[in-house]
C-alpha cells in the first residue's frame, strides 16, 4: 500500500506492508539518482535483528546511535555529524534511518543541518515511528527544558513502513505504539465499537493517511497540523519529567494515552463535549491497553509548570481539544482549571 504526501516538488510516498524495506534499492536509484554514498543510521540492537538485510544497491556504511530518547541530544547529533563529515558525505548523497521515532528524529535533524540539508529516507521499525514520527518532516532533539525544542522541518524522499519489523518489538514497545494510533482513531471521530474489525495494517493505513492529508495541507504547522498534537501537551510534560528521573520510565505512546484521557476530561470541564465522548475515549484507550494513570512521582504543580514549556505554548497553556465543531487548538486555558481537572483525573485512579 502506498500513501502519497502531496507536497508539490517535495512530495513522496509512504509504503506500507510486509517487506517494504526491500524497496530501498529501487528508491535510491529513482529518487536519489547520482548518489555515491549511502549511510544507514541505526542502533546496535536493531543492527543485530534478522530482518536487518536491507538492499541498498551499493556499498553502504552503517553508523550506530544510542537507543530511544538517548539519541535525541546535542551530543549524539554532534557525533553523527562528525561521522558524516569523516565519511565525506556530500549533498548528493543520502542517509537512511532504520529505527524508531527517536532515531528518525535525530537522523532527520542531522540530514536537515549537515551541509545545510541532504536527502534522507526513513525506515521506521516501531509502530509509533510508522504512523507518526517518520512522516511529515518534523525533526528534533530534546533539551532539559522540554521535548523537541530544537529542530527543523526536513521532508524525507521516502518512508518505508515494513510491518515485518514490528514482529520483533518487545511487548511494551508494541503496546505503547498504539498511543499515536488511538490519537488518529479519535481525530477521525471513529467509535470504539468499530475497533474490533480493524486489522493492524488498516490501523496503520488510517493513521498514515490522516497524517499525510494534514501535512500536505499545512507543512509547517501554522494551522491544521497542530491537531496532530492531540493529547501531547500533557504527554510531553510527563515525558520531560520522566526523562529527568529514568529514560525508561515512560514511553511516548504511554504518555500520549494519559494525555488523551486527560484532554477528554478537560474538554468536558470546558463544556465542549459530553460524558459519552469521555467514555468513548476511555474505551478506545482500554482497547489498545494504554495506561491512563498519571505517575504519582510528579506533583500536579510540576506537571502544569512543565506544560507551560511545551513548544506549542505561547506564554499560556495550549491544548488540542474536541468540541461540537470537531477538534480545535484552544489557547489561554487557565492554569487553575487545568490543575483542578488534573487533580480530579488523578483521584479517579
C-alpha positions in Angstrom: 0.0 0.0 0.0 1.3 3.5 -0.8 0.1 6.8 0.6 1.4 10.0 -1.1 2.3 13.0 0.9 1.4 15.6 -1.6 3.9 18.4 -1.1 4.5 19.6 -4.7 8.1 19.3 -5.6 8.8 17.7 -2.1 6.1 15.0 -2.5 7.0 11.5 -1.5 5.3 8.1 -1.0 4.9 6.2 2.3 5.0 2.5 1.5 3.2 0.2 4.0 3.3 -3.6 4.3 5.5 -6.6 4.8 8.8 -6.4 3.1 8.6 -2.7 2.4 12.2 -2.3 3.4 13.3 -4.2 0.3 12.2 -1.2 -1.9 15.2 0.9 -0.6 17.5 -0.1 -3.5 15.0 1.0 -6.1 14.2 4.2 -4.3 17.9 5.1 -4.1 18.2 4.7 -7.8 15.0 6.6 -8.7 14.7 9.4 -6.1 18.4 9.8 -5.3 19.9 9.4 -8.8 23.6 10.1 -8.9 24.2 9.4 -5.3 27.6 7.8 -4.4 27.4 7.3 -0.7 24.6 5.8 1.3 24.9 5.9 5.1 22.5 3.8 7.2 21.9 5.1 10.7 20.6 2.6 13.3 21.2 1.2 16.8 23.4 -1.7 17.8 20.4 -3.7 18.9 18.5 -3.2 15.6 21.6 -4.0 13.6 21.5 -7.5 15.0 17.9 -8.2 14.1 17.3 -11.0 11.5 15.3 -8.5 9.3 18.4 -6.2 9.0 19.0 -7.4 5.4 18.3 -4.1 3.6 19.2 -4.0 -0.1 20.9 -0.6 -0.7 22.3 -1.4 -4.2 25.7 -0.1 -3.3 28.3 -0.3 -0.6 26.8 1.4 2.5 28.3 2.5 5.8 26.3 1.7 8.9 26.5 4.1 11.8 25.1 3.5 15.3 23.4 5.9 17.7 22.0 5.3 21.2 18.7 3.6 21.7 15.5 5.6 22.3 15.4 9.1 23.6 19.1 8.9 24.5 19.7 9.6 20.8 17.9 12.9 20.8 20.7 15.1 22.3 23.2 17.6 21.1 25.9 15.1 21.9 24.5 12.4 19.7 23.8 14.9 16.9 27.3 16.2 17.0 28.9 12.7 16.9 26.6 11.8 14.0 27.5 14.9 12.0 31.2 14.4 12.7 30.9 10.9 11.4 29.2 12.1 8.2 32.0 14.6 7.7 34.7 12.0 8.2 33.0 9.8 5.6 33.0 12.9 3.2 29.2 12.6 2.7 28.2 15.2 0.1 25.0 17.0 -0.7 24.3 14.4 -3.5 24.4 11.5 -1.0 21.7 10.1 1.2 21.3 8.9 4.8 18.8 6.3 5.8 17.4 6.0 9.3 16.4 2.5 10.4 14.8 2.6 13.8 12.1 4.1 16.0 10.7 7.6 16.3 13.6 8.9 18.3 16.1 7.7 15.8 14.3 9.1 12.8 14.1 12.4 14.7 17.8 12.8 15.3 18.7 11.3 11.9 16.3 13.6 10.1 17.6 16.6 12.0 21.2 15.7 11.1 20.1 15.5 7.5 18.5 18.9 7.8 21.6 20.7 9.2 24.6 18.8 7.8 25.8 20.7 4.7 22.5 22.7 5.2 20.5 19.8 4.0 21.0 16.3 2.5 18.5 13.6 1.4 17.1 11.2 4.0 15.0 8.1 3.8 13.2 6.7 6.8 12.6 3.0 7.5 10.7 3.2 10.8 10.8 -0.1 12.8 8.3 0.8 15.5 4.6 1.4 15.4 4.9 5.0 16.6 7.6 5.6 14.0 5.5 4.2 11.2 2.3 6.1 12.0 3.8 9.3 13.2 7.5 10.2 13.7 8.9 9.3 10.3 6.2 11.1 8.3 5.8 14.8 7.8 9.4 16.1 8.1 9.4 17.3 11.7 12.8 16.6 13.2 14.1 17.5 16.6 16.2 16.8 19.6 15.4 17.4 23.3 16.5 20.0 25.8 16.4 19.7 29.6 13.6 22.2 29.4 11.4 20.2 27.1 10.8 17.7 24.4 11.7 18.5 20.7 12.6 22.1 21.4 15.4 22.2 18.8 14.7 21.0 15.4 13.8 21.7 11.8 11.3 20.8 9.1 13.0 18.5 6.6 11.0 16.2 4.4 12.3 12.7 3.5 12.4 11.4 0.0 10.5 8.2 1.0 9.3 6.3 4.0 9.2 2.5 4.1 6.9 1.1 6.8 7.7 -2.6 7.0 5.3 -4.5 9.2 7.8 -7.4 9.5 10.0 -5.2 11.7 7.2 -4.9 14.2 7.2 -8.6 14.9 10.4 -8.4 16.9 9.2 -5.5 19.1 9.1 -6.1 22.9 5.5 -6.2 24.1 5.8 -2.8 25.9 7.1 -1.1 22.8 4.4 -2.6 20.6 1.6 -1.6 23.0 2.9 1.9 23.5 3.0 2.4 19.8 -0.8 2.3 19.8 -0.9 5.7 21.6 -0.5 7.5 18.3 -2.9 5.1 16.6 -5.5 5.8 19.2 -5.0 9.6 18.7 -5.6 9.2 14.9 -8.6 7.0 15.5 -10.2 9.6 17.8 -9.2 12.5 15.5 -11.1 10.7 12.7 -14.1 10.6 15.0 -14.2 6.8 15.0 -16.1 4.9 17.7 -14.6 2.4 20.0 -17.2 -0.2 18.8 -15.6 -0.3 15.3 -12.1 -1.2 16.5 -12.6 -5.0 16.7 -13.0 -5.3 13.0 -9.9 -3.2 12.1 -6.6 -5.1 11.3 -3.2 -3.7 12.2 -2.5 -2.8 8.6 -5.8 -1.0 8.4 -5.0 0.9 11.6 -1.5 1.9 10.2 -3.1 2.9 6.9 -5.7 5.1 8.6 -3.1 6.8 10.7 -0.7 7.4 7.8 -3.5 8.6 5.5 -4.7 11.1 8.1 -1.2 12.5 8.7 -0.3 12.7 5.0 -3.5 14.7 4.4 -2.9 17.1 7.2 0.8 17.6 6.4 0.0 18.2 2.7 -2.4 21.0 3.8 -0.1 22.5 6.5 3.5 21.5 6.1 4.9 23.9 8.7 2.3 23.6 11.4 0.8 27.0 11.1 -2.7 25.7 11.3 -4.4 22.4 10.9 -1.3 20.3 11.5 -1.3 21.3 15.2 -4.3 19.0 15.6 -1.8 16.1 15.4 -0.6 17.2 18.8 -3.8 15.9 20.4 -3.0 14.6 23.8 0.6 15.8 23.6 0.5 18.8 25.9 0.3 16.6 29.0 2.2 13.8 27.3 5.3 15.9 26.6 5.2 17.3 30.1 5.1 13.8 31.6 8.0 12.7 29.3 10.2 15.6 30.3 9.6 14.9 34.0 10.2 11.2 33.5 13.4 11.7 31.5 14.9 13.6 34.4 14.4 10.5 36.6 14.7 7.5 34.3 14.8 7.4 30.5 12.9 4.0 30.6 10.2 5.2 33.0 7.6 6.3 30.3 7.3 5.6 26.6 6.0 8.3 24.3 2.8 6.3 23.4 2.2 5.6 27.1 2.3 9.3 27.8 0.0 10.0 24.8 -2.5 7.6 26.3 -2.6 9.5 29.5 -2.7 12.8 27.6 -5.7 11.7 25.5 -7.7 10.7 28.6 -6.9 14.0 30.3 -7.7 16.0 27.2 -11.2 14.5 27.1 -11.8 15.4 30.7 -10.6 19.0 30.1 -12.9 19.3 27.1 -15.8 18.1 29.3 -14.9 20.6 32.0 -15.0 23.4 29.4 -18.4 22.2 28.2 -17.1 21.2 24.8 -18.1 17.5 24.9 -20.5 15.3 26.9 -19.8 12.3 29.1 -20.5 9.9 26.3 -17.4 11.2 24.4 -15.3 10.9 27.5 -16.4 7.3 27.8 -15.6 6.7 24.1 -12.1 8.0 24.7 -11.7 5.7 27.7 -13.0 2.7 25.7 -10.6 3.3 22.8 -7.6 3.6 25.2 -8.7 0.5 27.0 -8.9 -1.5 23.7 -5.3 -0.6 23.0 -4.3 -1.4 26.6 -2.8 2.1 27.1 -2.2 3.5 30.5 -4.4 6.4 31.7 -2.8 7.0 35.1 -0.6 10.0 35.9 2.6 8.8 37.6 2.4 9.6 41.3 6.0 10.7 41.4 5.1 14.0 39.8 3.1 16.7 41.6 0.3 18.5 39.8 2.2 21.8 40.2 5.3 20.3 38.5 3.2 18.9 35.6 1.4 22.2 35.0 4.7 24.1 35.0 6.1 21.6 32.5 3.1 22.1 30.2 4.0 25.8 30.1 7.3 24.9 28.5 5.7 22.9 25.6 6.8 24.2 22.2 3.1 24.7 21.2 2.5 27.1 24.2 2.5 30.8 23.6 3.0 32.1 27.1 -0.2 30.3 28.2 -1.5 26.8 28.3 -2.5 25.4 24.9 -4.4 22.2 24.2 -5.9 20.5 21.2 -9.5 19.7 22.4 -12.6 18.0 21.0 -15.8 20.1 20.6 -19.0 20.3 18.8 -17.2 21.7 15.7 -14.6 19.0 15.8 -11.0 19.3 17.1 -9.5 22.8 17.7 -6.4 24.4 19.2 -7.6 26.1 22.3 -5.2 28.7 23.8 -5.3 30.6 27.0 -6.7 27.8 29.2 -6.5 28.9 32.8 -3.8 27.1 34.8 -6.1 26.9 37.8 -8.7 24.9 35.8 -6.1 22.7 34.3 -4.7 21.9 37.8 -8.2 21.2 39.1 -9.1 18.8 36.3 -5.8 17.1 36.6 -6.3 16.6 40.3 -9.8 15.2 39.7 -8.4 12.9 36.9 -5.7 11.6 39.3 -8.3 11.0 42.0 -10.3 8.7 39.6 -7.5 6.3 39.6 
